[in-house]
Amino acid sequence: IAERVGVSCDSVRLISKRYAETGGDVWATVARKERALPPVPSSVTGEVEARLIALACSKPPKGHARWSLRLLEKHVALAEDIPDLDHSTIGRVLKKRNCALT
């Protein structure tokens, strides 16, 4: 059956198991399962991105030649209008918008 349908043997085994568990209900077998937990909304909105990019494009603080991700992380933590973000999240936002720290 797996070869004829073009799926793995495990897929056939799992579908037949689910079919037996649902009492032979085809629609319950192939229907998507309801998520146990709703997806968590991202804390990075368009406004947060804009403020973060503006901060990254601004002049670095005294004593620093340029911004680093960890330095941005510290300054974001101090800003009241931007939620606390990890340096890896900051890096992803800047990479997504093609912003390079110079």
Buried (B, 14 or more C-beta within 10 A) or exposed (E): EEEEEEEEEEEBEEBEEBBEEBEEEEEEBEEEEEEEEEEEEEEBEEEBBEBBBEBBEEEBEEEEEEBEBEBBBEBBEEEEEBEEBEBEBBBEBBEEEEBEBE
